């Protein structure tokens, strides 16, 4: 039976997109210059007021069910919303759908105990606290997530954690961390690790530094930390899900997470293209000769439009398939999304920055910020090479090629 995929926008979807875009234009874009030039702490107080107003839109924590205060959006609907919020570096935070909290909320909702939900999930959903996710380690290749050195050993009624993590996004100011740690070294690789909930005021948990990324250490939510676990103790009840399920939970978290990222990148691309086009239409390279009259600029605009449109369709199809048939059925499409959207993002930003010339290198627009920080899109949540290898093997298998050892 033929399966039809319909991406037409309902009136509900059009309405929420309009609401989100209007909010971004009025509430967040005016804050961008201060954020870009003075950093997170300079806008944090104003952002809390913006978040208060965002709660009144009905789209706060929109990815969660209404019973938990969210808007109950489907993944496809949330993908559209995420595109609108991606138009500003502050958009997702304002609506409490920012990484890494969005993924941690989903994990707690699906696998947390009632006690864990009340202590960790509820204040997270309400925007009263933030969280972080500690998985990657500097001593081990991030492309092999089952290989790690951090351990959690039982000691009476506690887990005792020892290890070293980095690129723990938003750990600065977070109330708790979700930590991936080896709980059974003798198990097969995909069953060795578990996830544990670690309040950041636990003795033995420490933020060693905010890592400087492309010359910027950042702060608060807009930062990436190096974290130490030095005998940090948490109760056995802080195990998230079942022992040995850490890798499975990480994969469950990363599937929708990659789609969340990719649709945000589409929003970044749309804003970058707008900035480029406005500049090309207004900037004169000679009296009466706007930059946009040059064929090379016209071609750059068109190439960006092609990249954006193609990426959007790939993302929406992956979101639709994941919803209809589950993460396992959509694994290949999710990998396609991660590669296609991340590469399109890099190309679109590069063209926009080039078109703006010296202005593009400044922090007078968000282009330079995105160019520096979103280059990592082709690395985090699985580097391009891992996804390409996976898709390549799956494709060749259909032609009878036996996978390599």
Steps between C-alpha positions, in 0.01 A plus 500: 500500500633842408587719797433869452702759687313828538702797623229761445461732798179491701343821627627407846854470368481826306373673813776373727766587241365853474484534878857377544639718220329810634634428851855451370489827304363708787656341809829335404661660196527831693704314768744346252750790478557496877529121501742491207722780628479462879417134557237290673510665840418837346163379373414234760277726716308628196462147370327391819238766437471386139452142619221615728320650201576189289308289752191696409519394135410138571820386327726478805654147514286433194649155434346357818142379557242746625481304827854618569435860398615465141313556176492131407646562153579207276861465387413641156320796658788558737740492206315792345500691829870428544572658163335823611682503834829430324484844339658640818784354710272564798179355356502148640609612844216754518243222449674241722564260212878548497763229488601321712189547716257393230661156473533461876132582541409228252722247677351579841146493365548163336723325753502694827341373817221705655746630758750597228230677300393709797852590608667551161246514218231729637726798582681444168173518305393808692828671414609540862822301449729386219685173444797363308601171338846356567602226258801599286848455649825665386695176537273297268372546145154653506420311180506177705250580777512156664869553584537709815696510824252653746376241751215477749551235767254387763599575856224418746199715414695720259662517161852646510601674177855558379592637162565790269253652251507793263276693263227479760290771340338745743650340812581850627201577723328163450324345800572140402688288250402184320821295510593205281723267700618140483313296762594152376847485341461129423183535293497512121578851370143624453398383849793633705368851568207652685362850550494665839352826626759708684407829673779746427534593867608140575847494660741358245323656201692797364509721196868519413458775241280639227677391182603775263336430162630701204630759746187524717455336842138602527306473822178368647287312251721614211808306605671161484670369813768254601368304798662284765340219700730438795323257731160667453234303688136475400231261632433178311156646425668755271546235231303614194326206337654156547861413569681432172250701292722808470592455135142413399370811680767713335392376158136564587592852604713570192247399232245777559786721622666493160172606342462778759848625411445470125179700495666765715774513239237563232386801703858622525534461122179692431610790720848497342348511152274790603799695634689428179211605275425821691866594478523411131193709420615808694879500473630689198834398353483808275244781473167348397645146490384276790712198585206275419513591130817292460441153354736337750289636785178390331649153463607492866146594607354229278746237623404579857132475419563156345695386809230620739205357311662159448611476864157597631333219305756243616446606862122494481503156337728362774275650770191353332657154468626500859150585623330241280737206532742576784867584536628164374317532168621859458868444586622546144285808442622654825860454385412660166351795688807547716733513200282694256381772738838555669677537165231730365533713812872543446456592133217747559683677783819519295321659203322752721819595680683537170226723358517732801877534470668652804161556666446125498807449717371732772250436777268764357300206355468144636678355195849488655362348822320228307797446270727435799263301718302303243804360320478237773172384344702262284665352811262473795225234516720289274752641250414501130735210437313266737163578342636470146659165583172374647293609200759363259508157665120480513471596135765255377350219707192519278727408211638194674825644635595342830588765761864515596614370838 
